[in-house]
Structure formats: C-alpha cells, structure tokens
Amino acid sequence: MSGTFMGMPAFPKAAHEAVGNATLRANLRHATHTIRDKRAKAVAELDDWARLREAGKQIKDHTLRHLDHYLVQLEEAVTAAGGTVHWAADADEANRIVTGLVKDTGGSDSEMREVVKVKSMATQEIGLNEALEVEGIRAYETDLAELIVQLGKDRPSHILVPAIHRNRGEIRDIFAREMGSWGRPAPEHLTDEPAELAEAARLHLREKFLRAKVGVSGANFMVAETGTLVVVESEGNGRMCLTLPETLISVVGIEKIVPTWRDLEVFLQTLPRSSTAERMNPYTSTWTGTTDGDGPQTFHLVLLDNGRTDTLADDVGRQALRCIRCSACLNVCPVYERAGGHAYGSVYPGPIGAILSPQLRGTASEIDASLPYASSLCGACYEVCPVAIDIPEVLVHLRERVVQGGEFTRHGAKVTLKPAQGHAAERAAMRAAGMVFARPGLLRAGQRLAARTRRVHPRTLPGPGRAWSATRDLPKVPGESFRDWWQRTRGGRDDDGQGQQHGKKPESGA
C-alpha cells in the first residue's frame, strides 16, 4: 500500500521496540525540546497569534467546503500561464503520470534517467522514488535531511526534520560510507562538525543541480486566483531545483490550495514560526506557469487525491486536511518523543499522522487501525496547531470507527470494516462503565467501596487489563471521593438529588 512502510508492525509493537533504544530517545528529546522552545518564543512575538490561528482555520475550512470550485479555478489559471494540469485519483496514477513525463523529456540516457527533488511529503506518500527506480530513473533528494535519509537507506521520521533520529556522528559515517556510490564522495577526514557536513552535502549536490534536466517538487500552497505555486524552505536547494531544470513536475495534494494571495499572507506568518521558529522562511519561491527564457520551460502540475475526497466526506475527520505540515504537533507530543516517527509506519508520523494516515489509507490494515491509539489525548497537539486542528477529537472519532466497524468510502467504493478483533473486553468495559455513570447512586456506592478497600492496592490489573498496567503505575484510590468531600466541606447537593444546604440561605441576587 503506497505510503506505508511495508513490513512494519502495528504501532504498539513498533513503539515498544523503539522506546528501548536509548540513543533514539536521546536524539529525539534533544531535538524536539530545542525546536518547541524556539517556536514558543517566535509565536510569543505576535500579539495577534490567536487571531491569525483562527483566520487560518477559517480560510482552510472555507476552501475545503468549496474545493471543487477552487480546483477548477486553479486549473484554468495554471493552463493560461503555460502549465499543464494532470489529475491523479490515487498513488498508482500519480506515479504513472510522473514516470511518463520524465521519460518524455528526451535527451541522452543519463539526462533522462535522473531527476532532482525538492523535499515533498506528497511524493513520499505515493512512493514516487521507488516507482521511478523501477523504471530505471534515479531520484536525488536535495534537502539535507532527506539526503541523509536517502544515503542511509533509511526512512524519514519527522515532517520537518526527516533525519531527526540521527546524531552528527551517525551522519558523518553515512556520508563517508555512501556518498561515493551516489556521486561525488565525501571529503577525506570528514568530521562531525555541522559546517563540514553541510559543505560535503553542498559539493555533492552541486553537480546534480547543474546536470539534471528534470526537477520534481511538491508545494506548500497553491493560489487559485493566479495559478501560483509556493515552496518555502531554508537551505536554497529548493530554489535550485525549481529554477535550473528544463522541466518541472510538481505533485501536490488537492487540499494545499488557498483562494487568494491575501489568504496566503496568513500562512506565510504562521507556518515559519510553527515549523522552524523563524519570522519568515529564508527562501520563499513562487512560480506561475512558464516564462520564456526564465526558469523551466515546461511545467506540469499533478493534483493528487489519494483518499483526500474520502476524508473530506467525514464531518469530523476532514479537519485533518487543514494541516500545513508545520510539525509543531510532533515536537510537543510525549508519545512521538519516546517512540519516534518510524513507529507510525507512515510518512506522516506523530499526532497528525495518527489521524491523517488512517483516513487517507483506511483503517482496514493493522497499522492504520492502531494509529488512532498512538496518543495520550493530552491535547498539547491541538494547543500548538496553527490551524486549530482538534486532533484529540479526531483520534476519539477514529477509535470509535475502529471499534465499531461499519461502512465507509475508500477511493469511491464502499468498504465494510468488521469490528476490530481483540476489543470485545474493551467494549464490555465501556458498557459497564456507561451503566455505572448513568446511575449516580451506584457510582457513589462503588466509589465508597473502592475507598474502603484502598489498602488492598494491586500492582497490576487482572485479565485483559494486565496489558494496560504492565507499563503503567496504577493510581492509588483516594480515601474520599470528590463528591463526598464536596458534600462534607461545602454542603453541596449530591447528583442523585440527596443532601441539603445545612440551613444556609442564598444571598440576595445570587
């Protein structure tokens, strides 16, 4: 299945293995804490951050409600500017389109069989590099972190910093060992100093920028009114890929559209602060079609669906399509910090991946059915999201879908999902809890019984609960419930209508 790390186990098993890797945890802890602290300072500089956040949410929701209109407007504008628009229903169709376009570029065999790439989540989602390789075409990643991942025969583990799980020593070893087989080798006696590593990457990539005839990109945004595409980045490699090749092919998810340039202004303020903690990105590249004698002379835009319209049909889940790929939610997530991105089995890791991947791919697979449970529901992800995606709400919604099963739409076809196996005990427990919570007297009796027997404090739960308590400390039962404390100290009325106010009368005007 495109976008899935094939052979990966479900999240619980993958995460269990990851948390045992002390080096991985140390790398993630250092990187995520550094990024999120810088982000907090950058956001605090803006007095109107809350209003910008709400504006971004409203723009995205409006666009998604009228997506059909804005996509047609975009196609007309791109075509009028000299570009060609292709529509791809799924990953296979997108890969066929791009592969065919690369083969049609002409030139010598060496020119035809390589492309340079701007960092793109959409092309990773569809497995474009692998599809090109099958056809004898080598795709060179030019973003520094993506280069590290590619040379290391690795997988991205973070949206913004794909090699966040690697430290400087590991990167040096990868460069020294692998660069020669992909082009210019690393300098002799390369150290792990950041400046030396960056210089080795620059020299390695420069020859590829100057030679390649085809560039492949994604886009952070597409402006419907003019047909303009936007890529923001920090290294300059994107600018090289977008301007030097003769042909540019951009693969972009249909949700990346905004109606006007005025709308774009909001996201050019919120995205850099939420992602790299910068006031603005060092490189903001925009292009509209083609221009004679300037930049690529042939431009193709591949608009990718791949489950997005199915997600749009879900009233709760569609808010995931607001995502602008800032990665702020990953950097505050306690689960991601300990498990790492690979455990999610998707190019979209962390909290946003836990709600986006199951919707784009469906929850029929073991991996995708486990992802909505890859969260503590602490809500930190919602607090930092620059477009106010209520990730906990969507997680609970998807958990309900997994447990209950039912019918949903996947790529235009109805799919029946059987209730998840192994959740019978959970459903029974929820029904029992619902019965107790619906009867205040029964709840109060249970609380008092628990308080009186609290000295018998088990370390683990029996039966199916053992899996939960095996990795958690059971909380101690308090000696008095909140309800009893409230009635004893405040004279409050109990939920079942019992109790009194101890003769107190309300003050006038109360």
ROGU-807330 format. One record per residue (C-alpha): residue number from 0; x, z, y. Coordinates in steps of 0.25 Angstrom, whole numbers, always signed. Example, Ala and Ser with C-alpha at 12.3 -4.5 7.8 and 13.67 -1.06 7.14 Angstrom:
// ROGU-807330
[0, [+49, +31, -18]]
[1, [+55, +29, -4]]
//
This chain:
// ROGU-807330
[0, [+0, +0, +0]]
[1, [+6, -4, +13]]
[2, [+11, +7, +22]]
[3, [+12, +17, +10]]
[4, [+26, +22, +5]]
[5, [+24, +17, -9]]
[6, [+27, +27, -20]]
[7, [+25, +39, -10]]
[8, [+17, +51, -16]]
[9, [+5, +57, -9]]
[10, [+8, +66, +3]]
[11, [+8, +79, -3]]
[12, [+19, +75, -13]]
[13, [+27, +67, -3]]
[14, [+27, +79, +7]]
[15, [+31, +89, -4]]
[16, [+43, +81, -7]]
[17, [+46, +79, +8]]
[18, [+46, +94, +12]]
[19, [+56, +97, +2]]
[20, [+66, +88, +10]]
[21, [+73, +97, +20]]
[22, [+81, +86, +27]]
[23, [+68, +79, +29]]
[24, [+61, +91, +35]]
[25, [+72, +94, +44]]
[26, [+73, +80, +49]]
[27, [+58, +79, +52]]
[28, [+57, +93, +58]]
[29, [+69, +90, +68]]
[30, [+63, +76, +72]]
[31, [+48, +79, +73]]
[32, [+51, +92, +81]]
[33, [+60, +85, +90]]
[34, [+50, +73, +93]]
[35, [+38, +82, +95]]
[36, [+45, +92, +104]]
[37, [+49, +80, +113]]
[38, [+35, +74, +112]]
[39, [+29, +87, +117]]
[40, [+38, +87, +129]]
[41, [+35, +72, +132]]
[42, [+20, +74, +131]]
[43, [+20, +86, +140]]
[44, [+25, +78, +151]]
[45, [+12, +71, +153]]
[46, [+1, +79, +159]]
[47, [-10, +69, +155]]
[48, [-5, +68, +140]]
[49, [-19, +73, +135]]
[50, [-26, +62, +143]]
[51, [-16, +52, +138]]
[52, [-19, +56, +124]]
[53, [-34, +55, +126]]
[54, [-32, +41, +132]]
[55, [-24, +36, +121]]
[56, [-35, +41, +111]]
[57, [-46, +35, +119]]
[58, [-39, +21, +120]]
[59, [-36, +21, +105]]
[60, [-50, +25, +102]]
[61, [-56, +14, +111]]
[62, [-46, +4, +105]]
[63, [-50, +7, +91]]
[64, [-65, +6, +94]]
[65, [-63, -8, +100]]
[66, [-51, -12, +91]]
[67, [-58, -26, +87]]
[68, [-59, -29, +102]]
[69, [-45, -26, +106]]
[70, [-38, -32, +94]]
[71, [-45, -45, +97]]
[72, [-41, -44, +112]]
[73, [-26, -41, +107]]
[74, [-26, -53, +98]]
[75, [-31, -62, +109]]
[76, [-20, -57, +119]]
[77, [-9, -58, +109]]
[78, [-13, -72, +106]]
[79, [-14, -76, +120]]
[80, [+0, -71, +123]]
[81, [+6, -79, +112]]
[82, [+6, -70, +100]]
[83, [-1, -72, +86]]
[84, [-10, -61, +80]]
[85, [-12, -58, +65]]
[86, [-22, -49, +59]]
[87, [-18, -41, +47]]
[88, [-28, -33, +39]]
[89, [-18, -26, +31]]
[90, [-3, -24, +28]]
[91, [-2, -35, +18]]
[92, [-8, -45, +28]]
[93, [+1, -40, +39]]
[94, [+13, -41, +30]]
[95, [+9, -56, +27]]
[96, [+8, -59, +41]]
[97, [+21, -54, +46]]
[98, [+29, -59, +34]]
[99, [+23, -73, +36]]
[100, [+26, -73, +51]]
[101, [+41, -69, +48]]
[102, [+42, -80, +38]]
[103, [+36, -90, +48]]
[104, [+47, -87, +59]]
[105, [+57, -97, +54]]
[106, [+71, -97, +56]]
[107, [+83, -94, +46]]
[108, [+80, -86, +34]]
[109, [+88, -74, +39]]
[110, [+79, -74, +52]]
[111, [+66, -76, +44]]
[112, [+69, -64, +35]]
[113, [+71, -53, +45]]
[114, [+63, -46, +56]]
[115, [+66, -35, +65]]
[116, [+55, -24, +67]]
[117, [+51, -14, +77]]
[118, [+46, -1, +71]]
[119, [+32, -3, +67]]
[120, [+23, +6, +59]]
[121, [+13, -5, +56]]
[122, [+23, -13, +49]]
[123, [+28, -1, +41]]
[124, [+13, +1, +38]]
[125, [+11, -12, +31]]
[126, [+25, -13, +25]]
[127, [+30, -25, +32]]
[128, [+45, -23, +30]]
[129, [+42, -23, +15]]
[130, [+33, -35, +16]]
[131, [+44, -43, +23]]
[132, [+54, -39, +14]]
[133, [+46, -45, +2]]
[134, [+46, -58, +10]]
[135, [+62, -57, +12]]
[136, [+61, -53, +26]]
[137, [+69, -41, +31]]
[138, [+63, -32, +42]]
[139, [+73, -24, +50]]
[140, [+67, -11, +56]]
[141, [+74, -9, +70]]
[142, [+69, +4, +75]]
[143, [+80, +14, +72]]
[144, [+72, +24, +63]]
[145, [+65, +12, +56]]
[146, [+79, +6, +53]]
[147, [+84, +20, +47]]
[148, [+71, +20, +38]]
[149, [+73, +5, +34]]
[150, [+88, +7, +31]]
[151, [+86, +19, +24]]
[152, [+75, +13, +15]]
[153, [+66, +24, +20]]
[154, [+52, +25, +25]]
[155, [+48, +29, +39]]
[156, [+44, +44, +40]]
[157, [+39, +45, +55]]
[158, [+31, +35, +64]]
[159, [+41, +37, +76]]
[160, [+54, +40, +69]]
[161, [+53, +34, +55]]
[162, [+67, +40, +51]]
[163, [+64, +54, +56]]
[164, [+67, +59, +42]]
[165, [+81, +55, +43]]
[166, [+92, +62, +50]]
[167, [+105, +56, +57]]
[168, [+114, +57, +45]]
[169, [+104, +50, +36]]
[170, [+102, +39, +46]]
[171, [+117, +37, +47]]
[172, [+118, +36, +32]]
[173, [+107, +26, +31]]
[174, [+113, +17, +42]]
[175, [+127, +17, +35]]
[176, [+121, +14, +22]]
[177, [+111, +4, +25]]
[178, [+113, -4, +38]]
[179, [+123, -13, +32]]
[180, [+113, -19, +22]]
[181, [+103, -22, +33]]
[182, [+112, -28, +43]]
[183, [+123, -22, +52]]
[184, [+129, -10, +45]]
[185, [+131, +4, +52]]
[186, [+144, +7, +59]]
[187, [+155, +13, +51]]
[188, [+156, +28, +52]]
[189, [+142, +29, +58]]
[190, [+138, +44, +61]]
[191, [+124, +50, +63]]
[192, [+125, +51, +78]]
[193, [+112, +45, +84]]
[194, [+119, +35, +93]]
[195, [+128, +30, +82]]
[196, [+115, +28, +73]]
[197, [+108, +21, +84]]
[198, [+119, +12, +87]]
[199, [+121, +8, +72]]
[200, [+106, +4, +72]]
[201, [+107, -4, +85]]
[202, [+119, -12, +79]]
[203, [+112, -14, +66]]
[204, [+99, -19, +72]]
[205, [+104, -27, +84]]
[206, [+108, -39, +75]]
[207, [+94, -39, +69]]
[208, [+87, -39, +83]]
[209, [+95, -51, +87]]
[210, [+93, -59, +74]]
[211, [+79, -57, +70]]
[212, [+68, -67, +73]]
[213, [+56, -59, +70]]
[214, [+52, -45, +75]]
[215, [+41, -36, +69]]
[216, [+35, -25, +77]]
[217, [+23, -16, +78]]
[218, [+17, -12, +91]]
[219, [+13, +2, +97]]
[220, [+2, -5, +105]]
[221, [-5, -18, +107]]
[222, [-12, -20, +120]]
[223, [-25, -28, +118]]
[224, [-27, -34, +132]]
[225, [-14, -41, +133]]
[226, [-9, -42, +118]]
[227, [+3, -34, +121]]
[228, [+10, -26, +110]]
[229, [+19, -14, +113]]
[230, [+30, -7, +106]]
[231, [+36, +6, +110]]
[232, [+50, +10, +105]]
[233, [+62, +18, +108]]
[234, [+74, +10, +103]]
[235, [+73, -4, +108]]
[236, [+73, -10, +94]]
[237, [+58, -14, +97]]
[238, [+61, -22, +109]]
[239, [+72, -30, +102]]
[240, [+62, -33, +90]]
[241, [+51, -37, +100]]
[242, [+59, -46, +109]]
[243, [+71, -52, +101]]
[244, [+64, -59, +89]]
[245, [+57, -73, +90]]
[246, [+45, -68, +83]]
[247, [+38, -54, +84]]
[248, [+28, -49, +74]]
[249, [+20, -36, +77]]
[250, [+12, -29, +67]]
[251, [+2, -19, +74]]
[252, [-9, -11, +69]]
[253, [-22, -15, +76]]
[254, [-24, +0, +81]]
[255, [-12, -2, +90]]
[256, [-20, -9, +101]]
[257, [-23, -4, +115]]
[258, [-33, -11, +124]]
[259, [-25, -12, +137]]
[260, [-11, -9, +144]]
[261, [-17, +2, +151]]
[262, [-21, +9, +137]]
[263, [-6, +6, +133]]
[264, [-1, +15, +145]]
[265, [-7, +28, +138]]
[266, [+0, +25, +125]]
[267, [+13, +22, +132]]
[268, [+13, +36, +137]]
[269, [+8, +44, +125]]
[270, [+16, +36, +114]]
[271, [+30, +38, +118]]
[272, [+28, +53, +121]]
[273, [+21, +55, +108]]
[274, [+32, +48, +100]]
[275, [+46, +48, +106]]
[276, [+43, +59, +117]]
[277, [+46, +48, +127]]
[278, [+39, +46, +140]]
[279, [+39, +31, +136]]
[280, [+46, +23, +125]]
[281, [+60, +17, +129]]
[282, [+55, +3, +124]]
[283, [+40, -2, +126]]
[284, [+39, -16, +122]]
[285, [+27, -25, +125]]
[286, [+24, -39, +122]]
[287, [+13, -49, +123]]
[288, [+13, -61, +114]]
[289, [+25, -70, +117]]
[290, [+33, -75, +129]]
[291, [+41, -88, +130]]
[292, [+56, -85, +129]]
[293, [+54, -70, +129]]
[294, [+53, -61, +116]]
[295, [+47, -66, +103]]
[296, [+41, -80, +104]]
[297, [+31, -77, +92]]
[298, [+23, -65, +91]]
[299, [+14, -61, +80]]
[300, [+5, -48, +80]]
[301, [-1, -43, +67]]
[302, [-12, -34, +69]]
[303, [-13, -24, +57]]
[304, [-25, -18, +52]]
[305, [-21, -12, +38]]
[306, [-32, -1, +38]]
[307, [-34, +1, +53]]
[308, [-48, -4, +54]]
[309, [-52, +4, +42]]
[310, [-46, +16, +49]]
[311, [-54, +12, +61]]
[312, [-67, +13, +54]]
[313, [-65, +28, +51]]
[314, [-70, +36, +63]]
[315, [-61, +48, +61]]
[316, [-49, +41, +55]]
[317, [-48, +30, +66]]
[318, [-41, +39, +76]]
[319, [-28, +37, +68]]
[320, [-28, +23, +74]]
[321, [-25, +29, +87]]
[322, [-11, +32, +83]]
[323, [+0, +27, +91]]
[324, [+11, +30, +81]]
[325, [+18, +41, +90]]
[326, [+21, +50, +78]]
[327, [+18, +63, +86]]
[328, [+9, +68, +75]]
[329, [+21, +67, +65]]
[330, [+30, +75, +74]]
[331, [+21, +87, +74]]
[332, [+15, +87, +60]]
[333, [+20, +98, +51]]
[334, [+17, +90, +39]]
[335, [+25, +78, +43]]
[336, [+37, +87, +48]]
[337, [+39, +92, +34]]
[338, [+34, +80, +25]]
[339, [+40, +69, +33]]
[340, [+34, +55, +34]]
[341, [+37, +49, +21]]
[342, [+27, +59, +14]]
[343, [+16, +52, +21]]
[344, [+18, +39, +13]]
[345, [+15, +30, +25]]
[346, [+22, +24, +37]]
[347, [+13, +33, +45]]
[348, [+17, +47, +42]]
[349, [+13, +61, +48]]
[350, [-1, +64, +53]]
[351, [-5, +51, +58]]
[352, [+0, +45, +45]]
[353, [-9, +55, +37]]
[354, [-21, +49, +44]]
[355, [-17, +34, +46]]
[356, [-11, +30, +33]]
[357, [-23, +35, +25]]
[358, [-33, +27, +34]]
[359, [-24, +14, +34]]
[360, [-22, +14, +19]]
[361, [-34, +22, +14]]
[362, [-33, +35, +6]]
[363, [-35, +30, -8]]
[364, [-20, +32, -11]]
[365, [-14, +45, -14]]
[366, [-4, +45, -2]]
[367, [-15, +42, +8]]
[368, [-25, +52, +2]]
[369, [-14, +63, +4]]
[370, [-11, +59, +19]]
[371, [-23, +66, +25]]
[372, [-18, +79, +19]]
[373, [-4, +78, +25]]
[374, [-7, +87, +37]]
[375, [-9, +101, +40]]
[376, [-20, +97, +50]]
[377, [-13, +106, +61]]
[378, [-17, +96, +72]]
[379, [-3, +94, +78]]
[380, [-4, +79, +76]]
[381, [-17, +78, +84]]
[382, [-11, +86, +95]]
[383, [+1, +77, +98]]
[384, [-6, +63, +95]]
[385, [-6, +55, +108]]
[386, [-19, +48, +104]]
[387, [-26, +61, +99]]
[388, [-28, +57, +84]]
[389, [-35, +69, +77]]
[390, [-26, +68, +65]]
[391, [-31, +80, +58]]
[392, [-46, +75, +60]]
[393, [-42, +62, +53]]
[394, [-34, +70, +42]]
[395, [-46, +78, +38]]
[396, [-55, +66, +38]]
[397, [-45, +58, +29]]
[398, [-45, +70, +20]]
[399, [-60, +70, +19]]
[400, [-59, +55, +15]]
[401, [-48, +58, +4]]
[402, [-56, +70, -2]]
[403, [-70, +64, -2]]
[404, [-66, +50, -5]]
[405, [-77, +39, -1]]
[406, [-77, +25, +4]]
[407, [-68, +19, +15]]
[408, [-64, +6, +20]]
[409, [-50, +1, +17]]
[410, [-46, -13, +23]]
[411, [-60, -17, +24]]
[412, [-64, -13, +10]]
[413, [-72, -1, +5]]
[414, [-63, +9, -3]]
[415, [-69, +20, -11]]
[416, [-60, +33, -11]]
[417, [-62, +42, -22]]
[418, [-62, +57, -18]]
[419, [-47, +62, -19]]
[420, [-43, +68, -33]]
[421, [-38, +82, -32]]
[422, [-47, +86, -21]]
[423, [-58, +92, -29]]
[424, [-53, +106, -27]]
[425, [-52, +104, -12]]
[426, [-66, +98, -11]]
[427, [-71, +110, -19]]
[428, [-63, +120, -10]]
[429, [-69, +113, +3]]
[430, [-83, +114, -3]]
[431, [-81, +129, -6]]
[432, [-75, +131, +8]]
[433, [-87, +124, +14]]
[434, [-97, +133, +7]]
[435, [-90, +145, +11]]
[436, [-88, +141, +26]]
[437, [-103, +137, +27]]
[438, [-107, +152, +23]]
[439, [-101, +162, +33]]
[440, [-105, +174, +24]]
[441, [-98, +168, +12]]
[442, [-86, +165, +21]]
[443, [-85, +179, +26]]
[444, [-86, +185, +13]]
[445, [-75, +176, +8]]
[446, [-66, +180, +20]]
[447, [-68, +195, +17]]
[448, [-65, +193, +3]]
[449, [-52, +186, +6]]
[450, [-48, +197, +16]]
[451, [-51, +208, +6]]
[452, [-43, +201, -5]]
[453, [-32, +196, +4]]
[454, [-21, +205, -2]]
[455, [-22, +196, -14]]
[456, [-15, +185, -8]]
[457, [-11, +173, -17]]
[458, [+1, +165, -14]]
[459, [-6, +152, -20]]
[460, [-20, +147, -22]]
[461, [-25, +145, -35]]
[462, [-29, +131, -41]]
[463, [-29, +119, -32]]
[464, [-25, +128, -20]]
[465, [-12, +130, -27]]
[466, [-7, +117, -21]]
[467, [-10, +121, -7]]
[468, [-4, +135, -8]]
[469, [+9, +130, -15]]
[470, [+15, +126, -2]]
[471, [+8, +136, +8]]
[472, [+7, +151, +10]]
[473, [-7, +156, +9]]
[474, [-12, +163, +21]]
[475, [-15, +177, +20]]
[476, [-30, +181, +21]]
[477, [-33, +190, +33]]
[478, [-38, +203, +32]]
[479, [-50, +200, +40]]
[480, [-58, +187, +43]]
[481, [-59, +181, +57]]
[482, [-74, +183, +56]]
[483, [-73, +198, +52]]
[484, [-62, +200, +63]]
[485, [-71, +193, +74]]
[486, [-83, +202, +70]]
[487, [-75, +215, +70]]
[488, [-68, +213, +83]]
[489, [-78, +204, +91]]
[490, [-91, +208, +85]]
[491, [-93, +193, +83]]
[492, [-105, +187, +75]]
[493, [-102, +182, +61]]
[494, [-104, +167, +57]]
[495, [-115, +171, +48]]
[496, [-123, +178, +59]]
[497, [-120, +192, +56]]
[498, [-113, +202, +65]]
[499, [-116, +208, +79]]
[500, [-110, +209, +92]]
[501, [-109, +225, +92]]
[502, [-119, +226, +103]]
[503, [-111, +218, +113]]
[504, [-120, +210, +122]]
[505, [-115, +197, +129]]
[506, [-111, +198, +143]]
[507, [-120, +190, +153]]
[508, [-116, +176, +154]]
[509, [-109, +176, +140]]
//
